[in-house]
Amino acid sequence: MPTQPTDDEFELIRQSGVALRVGRLSLSAGTGSYRVKSSMARVARALGIDRHHAHVTLTEITTTSHRGHSFRTEVTEVRSVGINADRLSELERLAGSLAQSGRRVTVDEVSAELDRIEGKPLLYRPAVNALWAAIACAAFAFLNNGGPVEMGAVFVGAWLGQLTRRLLLHRGLNQFGITMVAAALACLAYLGVVSVVHELGATEARHATGYISAVLFLIPGFPLVTGGLDLAKLDFSAGVARLSYALVVLTSAALAVWGVSMVAGLSPDPAVPPAFDPVLLTVLRLAASFLGVLGFALMFNSPGRMAVAAAGVGMIANTVRLLLVDADMPAQAAAAVAALLVGVLAAIVAPRMGIPRITVSVPAVVIMVPGAAAYRAIFQLSNGDTTQALAYGVQAGLVVISLCIGLAVARMISDREWAFER
């Protein structure tokens, strides 16, 4: 016959629930599964749980908490997949402070702090959040060899696309449908601006090729990078799920871009690089890389100082990557070197600022994700040109793999938990 739990078992139930809540909030904020497990384990230890085991995927967490002869197994599901760097920082700070203090805490203490973190509003309103995306994509347009007209049109298109995406996501609509709508709107807005400029007398044909930069705010950089890091930690269920999610998001956006391209009769061919003095080009790349990473970091709801730290790291690493590519180093090798540099710099900067390393390293690496090549691969595949699609797809895939390898090696160098398997 079923029996009522004892007071000790009831307390374990409450403790297990709080630890699981930490994991759910961390997972919904976009961090990797290894960090979700670590945060839950530290909080569980501070609560007095003897052993805590967790299985984490992209949208689900299964945990078992042990104390003495009692154990509690729970499952939760996270349906909203997004990025909230401010929440990640708050949760990491909470888990870290509990681990460092070494004192036993109560369920009510942790619950009160989690209530505060969960109830904290987003730092930026939708229109401002869209502004950060617009700045990032305009910087991307320059790095993709765009000129002033392309950058201005990308700014308008990305702002409208991200604003629409943000408003629709908060209404609970399907993410993949929203992605297609946002991508189509961004492309159409870009083409509208270019058409107006064309009517005013700017007739350069290359303006039309820059529209692919207007949808780069849809690149799922966080899932791509964290998925790769999960695989590096041998967490295949989480890593494969994240990479699959990223691929579906990318495909949704690319199909919308392809649809607009077919209607408008456009092709997202690479633009011809503008002629700049090498010193001036390096300075402009530094500025564009800083603004690009800054925009993405703020779009991920990072506080100002955190975003500036990521932008500084990304500015240095991305410019080094571009210089290495100019020196005829293979793109994937240059990406691995740059990602390694990001990881090392983040390991130095983040602890001194008291912020999670992932909130610095991932925005700094996102600007290196070959979104334009990935979009072109799916575009050419939709057109039936499998040879070109394969070329762009392999190029994009190798660069993404190299970025993950660079970050993973940096973590192995600077973090004992990554260097040794337990």
Secondary structure, DSSP 4 states (H G I P E B T S, - for coil): ---PPPHHHHHHHHHHHHHHHHHHHHHHTT--HHHHHHHHHHHHHHHT-SEEEEEE-SSEEEEEEEETTEEEEEEEE-------HHHHHHHHHHHHHHHHH-----HHHHHHHHHHHHHPPPSS-HHHHHHHHHHHHHHHHHHTT--HHHHHHHHHHHHHHHHHHHHHHTTT--HHHHHHHHHHHHHHHHHHHHHHHHHTT---GGGGGGGGGGGGGG--HHHHHHHHHHHHTT-HHHHHHHHHHHHHHHHHHHHHHHHHHHHHT---PPPPPP---HHHHHHHHHHHHHHHHHHHHHHTT--HHHHHHHHHHHHHHHHHHHHHHHTT--HHHHHHHHHHHHHHHHHHHHHHHTS-THHHHHHHHHTTS-HHHHHHHHHHHHTT-HHHHHHHHHHHHHHHHHHHHHHHHHHHHH-HHHHS--
